[in-house]
Amino acid sequence: MKPDTTETAQLWIDIEDHLIPFLKLDAHLRSVYYHLVRRSRVVGQRAVKISIDSLAQATGLWTQVRQHIRTLEAKGALKIVSRGRSGTTVEVYTPSEIPGCVKTKATTTEFDLDTYDFYTNPIGRRAIIEREDGRCFYCLRGINSESAVLDHAIGQLVRLDNSYRNIVACCHECNSLKSGMSADDFIRELYRRGRLSAAEMESRLSALAALQRGELKPSRMLLRTSTGSLIKSHTRQSSVL
C-alpha cells in the first residue's frame, strides 16, 4: 500500500530535520539514501533490490557507491539483507524507525483551573491554604499547613463542588462549628458570638461572594499531571481577602 501524500511529505520533513543532522550524512550519503527511500518506502515497500551499477548511474556517484551503502548500514539507516548476482537487497529505515533520531516534543496536559479538584489533591490543598494567607477564611484566626482544615463553602449535601470557588481553608474550631450551615449564615453566627466585628463580618461576606464569583484564585500552584511533569500556573491574587 502506497503512503499518501501527507505521509510522504512528513517523511521528507523528518529526513531533512532529523535524520540528516542525526546521522551526519554528507551530500553523497544523502543522495544514496534518498534514492533508496524513493525506490522502497515511498512506493510502500520496506526493502529494495538494487545493482551497484544502476545505483551509481541513478545518483551520479560513479565511485564508492558500495562503500556508501556500507556506511549507511553502519549508521543505522538501512540493513543489507542479501547480496547476489542479481543485485543487493537492502531494507531501508525511515527516521522514526531509527532509535533516537526523531526527538518527540514533550507534551503537557493543559491545566484547567476551574475543574481541578482542590479538596482531594494534596497539592491543591497547599494552594488553598496559601491563598488564605495564613488566616482562617471564616474567623481570621491564624492557621498553618498543620492546623488548617479544608471546608466546602456550599456543603457537599447541597452541591459537590471541589473547585477553588467553593473550597476554603479554616481552623478546626470553625470547621466543627459550621457543620451543615451555609457559609454566609456561619459568618453571621460568628459575628453574633463576638468572634467577628461588624467590619470583619462584612469583609468575610464580601470575600465569600468574591470566592463564589471565581475571583479568589490561588496565587501559585504546582500541579502534577498524569505524565509526571510539572505545570506551574501563576494567577493574580485578589485583594478582597
VEXDREN-2710 file (C-alpha; in Angstrom, 1 decimal):
% VEXDREN-2710
k/r/px/py/pz
1/MET/0.0/0.0/0.0
2/LYS/1.5/3.3/-1.0
3/PRO/1.7/6.0/1.6
4/ASP/-0.5/9.1/0.9
5/THR/1.0/12.5/0.0
6/THR/0.8/13.7/3.6
7/GLU/2.8/10.7/4.9
8/THR/5.4/11.2/2.1
9/ALA/5.7/14.9/2.9
10/GLN/6.2/14.1/6.6
11/LEU/8.8/11.5/5.7
12/TRP/10.8/14.1/3.7
13/ILE/10.5/16.6/6.5
14/ASP/11.7/14.1/9.0
15/ILE/14.7/13.2/6.8
16/GLU/15.7/16.9/6.5
17/ASP/15.0/17.9/10.0
18/HIS/16.1/14.8/11.9
19/LEU/17.8/12.0/10.0
20/ILE/20.4/14.1/8.1
21/PRO/21.7/16.0/11.2
22/PHE/21.3/13.0/13.5
23/LEU/23.4/10.6/11.3
24/LYS/25.6/13.5/9.9
25/LEU/25.0/12.5/6.3
26/ASP/27.1/14.3/3.7
27/ALA/25.9/15.1/0.2
28/HIS/26.9/11.7/-1.2
29/LEU/25.3/9.7/1.6
30/ARG/22.1/11.8/1.3
31/SER/21.9/11.1/-2.5
32/VAL/22.1/7.4/-2.0
33/TYR/19.7/7.3/0.9
34/TYR/17.1/9.5/-0.9
35/HIS/17.3/7.2/-3.9
36/LEU/16.8/4.1/-1.8
37/VAL/13.9/5.7/0.1
38/ARG/12.3/6.6/-3.3
39/ARG/12.6/3.1/-4.5
40/SER/11.3/1.5/-1.3
41/ARG/9.3/3.4/1.3
42/VAL/7.7/5.9/-1.0
43/VAL/6.2/3.1/-3.0
44/GLY/5.1/1.2/0.1
45/GLN/8.0/-1.3/0.4
46/ARG/10.5/-1.8/3.2
47/ALA/13.2/-3.4/1.0
48/VAL/14.5/-2.8/-2.5
49/LYS/16.8/-4.8/-4.7
50/ILE/19.4/-2.8/-6.5
51/SER/22.6/-3.2/-8.5
52/ILE/25.6/-1.2/-7.6
53/ASP/26.0/-0.1/-11.3
54/SER/22.3/1.1/-11.5
55/LEU/22.6/2.9/-8.2
56/ALA/25.8/4.6/-9.3
57/GLN/24.2/5.8/-12.5
58/ALA/21.0/7.0/-10.8
59/THR/22.9/9.0/-8.2
60/GLY/25.7/10.2/-10.4
61/LEU/28.2/8.7/-8.0
62/TRP/30.4/6.6/-10.1
63/THR/32.9/5.7/-7.3
64/GLN/32.5/4.4/-3.8
65/VAL/28.8/3.6/-4.1
66/ARG/29.3/0.2/-2.5
67/GLN/31.1/2.0/0.4
68/HIS/28.3/4.5/0.8
69/ILE/25.9/1.5/1.2
70/ARG/28.1/0.1/4.0
71/THR/28.4/3.5/5.7
72/LEU/24.6/3.9/5.7
73/GLU/24.2/0.5/7.2
74/ALA/26.8/1.3/9.9
75/LYS/24.9/4.5/10.7
76/GLY/21.7/2.5/11.1
77/ALA/19.9/4.0/8.1
78/LEU/19.5/0.6/6.3
79/LYS/20.3/-3.0/6.6
80/ILE/21.8/-5.2/3.9
81/VAL/19.6/-8.2/3.7
82/SER/21.3/-10.2/1.0
83/ARG/23.8/-10.0/-1.9
84/GLY/23.7/-12.0/-5.1
85/ARG/24.4/-11.9/-8.8
86/SER/21.0/-10.3/-9.4
87/GLY/21.7/-7.5/-7.0
88/THR/21.8/-6.4/-3.4
89/THR/18.7/-6.3/-1.3
90/VAL/18.6/-3.6/1.4
91/GLU/15.9/-2.8/4.0
92/VAL/15.6/1.0/4.3
93/TYR/14.6/2.6/7.6
94/THR/12.7/5.8/8.0
95/PRO/13.7/8.4/10.6
96/SER/11.0/7.3/13.0
97/GLU/12.4/3.7/12.9
98/ILE/15.9/4.8/13.9
99/PRO/16.3/4.9/17.7
100/GLY/16.9/8.5/18.9
101/CYS/16.6/10.0/15.5
102/VAL/13.2/11.8/15.8
103/LYS/13.0/13.8/19.0
104/THR/9.5/13.8/20.2
105/LYS/8.3/17.0/21.7
106/ALA/7.4/17.0/25.3
107/THR/3.7/17.4/25.8
108/THR/1.9/18.6/28.8
109/THR/-1.7/18.2/29.7
110/GLU/-3.4/21.6/29.6
111/PHE/-4.3/22.6/33.2
112/ASP/-7.9/23.6/33.8
113/LEU/-8.1/25.7/36.9
114/ASP/-11.9/25.6/37.0
115/THR/-12.2/21.8/37.0
116/TYR/-9.2/21.0/39.3
117/ASP/-10.1/19.1/42.5
118/PHE/-8.6/21.2/45.3
119/TYR/-10.2/19.1/48.0
120/THR/-8.7/15.7/47.4
121/ASN/-5.4/16.7/45.8
122/PRO/-2.7/17.5/48.5
123/ILE/-1.0/20.0/46.1
124/GLY/-4.3/21.7/45.7
125/ARG/-4.8/21.8/49.4
126/ARG/-1.5/23.6/49.8
127/ALA/-2.5/26.1/47.2
128/ILE/-5.8/26.9/49.0
129/ILE/-4.0/27.3/52.4
130/GLU/-1.5/29.7/50.7
131/ARG/-4.4/31.6/49.1
132/GLU/-5.8/32.3/52.6
133/ASP/-2.5/33.9/53.6
134/GLY/-2.2/32.1/56.9
135/ARG/-5.7/33.0/58.2
136/CYS/-8.9/31.1/58.7
137/PHE/-11.3/32.1/55.9
138/TYR/-14.2/32.5/58.4
139/CYS/-12.8/33.9/61.7
140/LEU/-9.4/35.2/60.6
141/ARG/-7.6/33.2/63.2
142/GLY/-4.0/32.3/62.3
143/ILE/-3.6/28.9/60.6
144/ASN/-0.8/26.9/59.0
145/SER/-0.4/23.8/56.9
146/GLU/-0.6/21.6/60.1
147/SER/-3.6/23.3/61.7
148/ALA/-5.7/24.2/58.7
149/VAL/-8.7/22.2/57.5
150/LEU/-10.4/22.4/54.1
151/ASP/-14.1/23.2/54.1
152/HIS/-16.8/23.4/51.4
153/ALA/-18.4/26.9/51.5
154/ILE/-21.5/25.3/50.0
155/GLY/-21.9/21.9/51.7
156/GLN/-21.4/18.7/49.8
157/LEU/-25.0/17.7/50.6
158/VAL/-26.2/20.7/48.6
159/ARG/-23.7/20.5/45.8
160/LEU/-20.5/18.5/45.2
161/ASP/-18.0/21.2/44.2
162/ASN/-14.3/20.8/44.9
163/SER/-13.2/23.7/42.9
164/TYR/-11.3/26.7/44.2
165/ARG/-14.6/28.6/44.1
166/ASN/-16.0/26.5/46.9
167/ILE/-13.0/25.3/48.9
168/VAL/-11.6/27.4/51.7
169/ALA/-9.1/26.8/54.5
170/CYS/-10.2/27.3/58.0
171/CYS/-9.4/26.5/61.6
172/HIS/-10.6/23.3/63.3
173/GLU/-13.0/25.1/65.5
174/CYS/-14.8/26.9/62.6
175/ASN/-14.9/23.6/60.7
176/SER/-16.6/21.9/63.7
177/LEU/-19.0/24.8/64.5
178/LYS/-20.1/25.4/60.9
179/SER/-21.2/21.8/60.4
180/GLY/-24.1/21.9/57.9
181/MET/-24.6/25.7/58.0
182/SER/-24.2/27.7/54.8
183/ALA/-21.1/29.8/54.8
184/ASP/-22.8/33.2/54.9
185/ASP/-25.0/32.1/57.8
186/PHE/-22.0/30.8/59.6
187/ILE/-20.1/34.1/59.2
188/ARG/-23.1/36.0/60.7
189/GLU/-23.2/33.4/63.5
190/LEU/-19.5/34.2/64.3
191/TYR/-20.5/37.9/64.5
192/ARG/-23.3/37.1/66.9
193/ARG/-20.8/35.1/69.0
194/GLY/-18.5/38.1/69.1
195/ARG/-15.8/36.3/67.1
196/LEU/-16.0/38.9/64.3
197/SER/-16.5/42.6/64.4
198/ALA/-19.2/44.2/62.2
199/ALA/-16.5/45.3/59.7
200/GLU/-14.9/41.8/59.8
201/MET/-18.2/40.2/59.1
202/GLU/-18.8/42.4/56.1
203/SER/-15.3/41.7/54.8
204/ARG/-15.9/38.0/55.2
205/LEU/-19.2/38.1/53.4
206/SER/-17.5/40.1/50.6
207/ALA/-14.7/37.6/50.4
208/LEU/-17.3/34.8/50.2
209/ALA/-19.1/36.5/47.3
210/ALA/-15.8/37.0/45.6
211/LEU/-14.9/33.4/46.2
212/GLN/-18.1/32.2/44.5
213/ARG/-17.5/34.6/41.6
214/GLY/-14.2/32.9/41.0
215/GLU/-12.1/36.0/41.9
216/LEU/-10.1/34.4/44.7
217/LYS/-7.8/32.2/42.6
218/PRO/-4.9/30.5/44.2
219/SER/-1.8/32.7/43.7
220/ARG/0.6/29.8/42.8
221/MET/0.1/26.2/42.0
222/LEU/2.5/23.3/41.2
223/LEU/0.3/20.6/39.8
224/ARG/1.5/17.2/38.7
225/THR/0.0/15.9/35.6
226/SER/-0.7/12.2/34.8
227/THR/2.6/12.1/32.9
228/GLY/4.6/13.3/36.0
229/SER/5.6/16.6/34.5
230/LEU/5.0/19.8/36.5
231/ILE/2.8/22.7/35.3
232/LYS/3.4/26.0/37.1
233/SER/0.4/28.3/36.9
234/HIS/0.6/31.8/38.2
235/THR/-2.6/33.7/38.8
236/ARG/-3.3/37.1/40.3
237/GLN/-4.4/37.1/44.0
238/SER/-7.4/39.2/44.7
239/SER/-7.2/42.0/47.3
240/VAL/-10.6/41.2/48.7
241/LEU/-9.3/38.9/51.4
END
